[in-house]
Amino acid sequence: MSDTCDREVYDNGEGIVVLDACMYRAEEWVQSVARESGQKVDWHYVGGRVLVKYIGDKEKVLEAIAKLTPDLKLEPMKQSTHKCRCSGPKHSSCRIIGSY
């Protein structure tokens, strides 16, 4: 997981979706969206929710989100270093709870 956010996306990016996800799953999924879309995509917490923002071609980001949304239902095993709100040995599934 990245320890820093992309300051340009944080300051100037447009919101695109809001997730209910722990930080490890958010980072993994958002980086997958960035790779798939070829755009700058990052996230940060707002009120306990994950706000995903982007800079670039919105349609490419939306296409990547649509393709990768099923991955949010996965419950991968947690690493021993993961200290998140997910209980048990697996990360909880995630979900999109809003969009822009």
C-alpha positions as CSV (number, residue, x, y, z in Angstrom):
1,M,0.0,0.0,0.0
2,S,1.2,3.5,-0.8
3,D,2.0,5.7,2.2
4,T,1.3,8.8,0.3
5,C,-1.5,10.0,-1.9
6,D,-1.0,11.6,-5.3
7,R,-1.2,15.2,-4.3
8,E,-2.3,16.4,-7.8
9,V,-5.2,14.0,-7.8
10,Y,-6.1,14.9,-4.2
11,D,-6.1,18.6,-5.0
12,N,-7.4,18.7,-8.6
13,G,-9.1,15.4,-9.3
14,E,-12.7,14.8,-9.9
15,G,-14.7,12.5,-7.6
16,I,-16.0,9.4,-9.4
17,V,-17.1,6.8,-6.9
18,V,-17.4,6.3,-3.1
19,L,-16.5,2.9,-1.6
20,D,-17.2,1.1,1.6
21,A,-13.7,-0.6,1.8
22,C,-10.8,-1.0,4.1
23,M,-7.6,0.9,3.2
24,Y,-5.8,-2.2,1.8
25,R,-8.7,-3.2,-0.5
26,A,-9.2,0.4,-1.5
27,E,-5.5,0.8,-2.5
28,E,-5.4,-2.5,-4.4
29,W,-8.6,-1.9,-6.3
30,V,-8.0,1.8,-7.1
31,Q,-4.5,1.0,-8.4
32,S,-6.1,-1.7,-10.6
33,V,-8.5,0.9,-12.0
34,A,-5.6,3.3,-12.7
35,R,-3.6,0.6,-14.5
36,E,-6.7,-0.6,-16.5
37,S,-7.7,2.9,-17.5
38,G,-4.3,4.4,-18.0
39,Q,-5.4,7.5,-16.1
40,K,-4.4,9.1,-12.8
41,V,-6.6,7.6,-10.1
42,D,-6.2,7.7,-6.3
43,W,-8.3,7.7,-3.2
44,H,-8.6,9.1,0.4
45,Y,-10.9,8.7,3.3
46,V,-13.7,11.2,3.8
47,G,-16.0,10.5,6.7
48,G,-14.9,6.9,7.0
49,R,-15.6,6.2,3.3
50,V,-13.2,5.9,0.4
51,L,-13.5,8.8,-2.1
52,V,-12.0,7.8,-5.5
53,K,-10.8,10.7,-7.6
54,Y,-9.3,10.8,-11.1
55,I,-7.6,13.1,-13.6
56,G,-7.9,12.3,-17.2
57,D,-10.4,10.6,-19.4
58,K,-13.6,10.0,-17.4
59,E,-14.9,7.4,-19.9
60,K,-11.8,5.3,-19.6
61,V,-12.0,5.4,-15.8
62,L,-15.7,4.5,-15.9
63,E,-15.0,1.5,-18.2
64,A,-12.2,0.3,-15.9
65,I,-14.5,0.7,-12.9
66,A,-17.3,-1.3,-14.7
67,K,-14.8,-4.1,-15.6
68,L,-13.3,-4.3,-12.1
69,T,-16.4,-3.8,-9.9
70,P,-16.9,-7.6,-9.5
71,D,-13.4,-7.8,-7.9
72,L,-14.9,-5.8,-4.9
73,K,-16.8,-8.8,-3.9
74,L,-13.7,-10.9,-3.4
75,E,-12.5,-11.6,0.2
76,P,-8.8,-12.1,0.0
77,M,-6.7,-13.4,2.9
78,K,-5.2,-10.6,5.0
79,Q,-1.4,-10.2,5.3
80,S,-0.1,-10.4,8.9
81,T,0.9,-6.7,8.6
82,H,-2.7,-5.6,7.6
83,K,-4.2,-3.7,10.5
84,C,-7.6,-2.8,9.2
85,R,-11.3,-2.9,10.3
86,C,-11.9,-6.3,8.6
87,S,-12.5,-9.0,11.2
88,G,-11.1,-12.5,10.8
89,P,-8.4,-13.8,8.5
90,K,-9.9,-12.3,5.3
91,H,-10.6,-8.8,4.1
92,S,-14.3,-8.0,4.0
93,S,-15.9,-7.6,0.6
94,C,-16.3,-4.0,-0.6
95,R,-19.0,-2.1,-2.4
96,I,-19.6,1.0,-4.3
97,I,-22.0,3.2,-2.3
98,G,-22.1,6.3,-4.5
99,S,-21.0,7.8,-7.7
100,Y,-20.6,11.2,-9.2
